[in-house]
Amino acid sequence: MDIDSETEKKISDLQFLEQSLQGFLMQKQTIQMELNETNNAINEVKKSKNDVYKVIGNIMLKSDKESLLKELEEKKNLLDLRIKSLEKQEKILDEKVEKSKKEINEIINRKKK
């Protein structure tokens, strides 16, 4: 079956959209892992009855429990916002992918007839 240049462009665009979507999913997964680590750190700091420390680069510094909790909560909120933003972008890209697949399938089905 011959595919015209317009259809080839649509297929190429679809591949680009799918790659972009894959990139968003990888970013989201990375941020979710960081969010899980932050949540674990918050829980551990809350449970701690002794001194708390935070790692900065290659050194560990004693820290105030309340300020460390505040810092971790702010980080958690930022990560939550980033995930929500990525999810919105992911949804938009997913809709574009589905629309593009539908268009390509329609073109291919018309050519078969």
C-alpha positions in Angstrom: 0.0 0.0 0.0 1.3 3.4 -0.9 1.4 6.0 1.8 1.3 9.6 0.7 3.5 12.3 2.2 0.7 13.7 4.3 0.1 10.4 5.9 3.8 9.9 6.5 3.9 13.2 8.2 0.9 12.3 10.4 2.7 9.0 11.3 5.9 10.9 12.1 3.9 13.4 14.2 2.3 10.5 16.1 5.7 9.0 16.8 6.9 12.3 18.1 3.8 12.6 20.3 4.3 9.1 21.7 8.0 9.9 22.5 7.0 13.1 24.2 4.4 11.2 26.2 7.0 8.6 27.2 9.2 11.5 28.4 6.5 12.9 30.5 5.8 9.5 32.1 9.5 9.1 32.9 9.6 12.6 34.5 6.5 11.8 36.5 7.9 8.6 37.7 11.1 10.3 38.8 9.1 13.0 40.7 6.9 10.4 42.3 9.9 8.5 43.6 11.3 11.8 45.0 7.9 12.5 46.6 7.9 9.0 48.2 11.4 9.7 49.6 10.2 13.1 50.9 7.2 11.5 52.6 9.4 8.9 54.2 11.7 11.6 55.4 8.8 13.6 56.9 7.5 10.5 58.7 11.0 9.7 60.1 11.6 13.2 61.3 8.2 13.3 63.0 8.9 10.0 64.8 12.4 11.1 65.8 12.8 11.9 69.5 16.5 12.6 69.2 18.5 15.0 67.1 17.8 15.2 63.4 20.2 15.8 60.6 20.0 16.8 57.0 22.5 16.0 54.2 23.8 18.9 52.2 26.1 17.7 49.4 28.7 15.5 51.0 28.1 16.6 54.6 25.5 15.9 57.3 24.4 18.8 59.5 22.5 18.8 62.7 19.2 20.6 62.1 16.2 21.9 64.0 13.3 19.4 63.8 10.6 22.1 63.1 12.6 23.9 60.4 13.5 20.6 58.7 9.8 19.5 58.8 8.8 22.8 57.3 11.4 22.5 54.5 10.3 18.9 53.7 6.6 19.9 53.7 7.4 22.7 51.2 9.4 20.3 49.0 6.4 17.9 49.2 4.0 20.6 48.1 6.2 21.6 45.2 6.5 18.0 44.1 2.7 17.6 44.3 2.3 20.6 42.1 4.8 19.3 39.6 3.1 16.0 39.4 -0.3 17.6 38.8 1.1 19.8 36.1 2.7 16.8 34.4 -0.6 14.9 34.6 -2.4 17.7 32.9 0.2 17.8 30.1 0.1 14.0 29.9 -3.6 14.0 29.5 -3.4 16.6 26.7 -0.7 14.6 24.9 -2.6 11.4 25.4 -5.7 12.9 23.7 -3.6 14.1 20.8 -2.1 10.7 20.4 -5.5 9.1 20.3 -6.8 11.6 17.9 -3.8 11.1 15.6 -4.1 7.3 15.7 -7.8 7.6 14.8 -7.0 9.9 11.8 -4.2 7.6 10.6 -6.5 4.5 10.8 -9.2 6.3 8.9 -6.8 7.2 6.1 -5.4 3.7 5.9 -9.0 2.2 5.9 -10.0 4.6 3.1 -6.9 3.5 1.0 -7.7 -0.2 1.5 -11.1 0.3 -0.2 
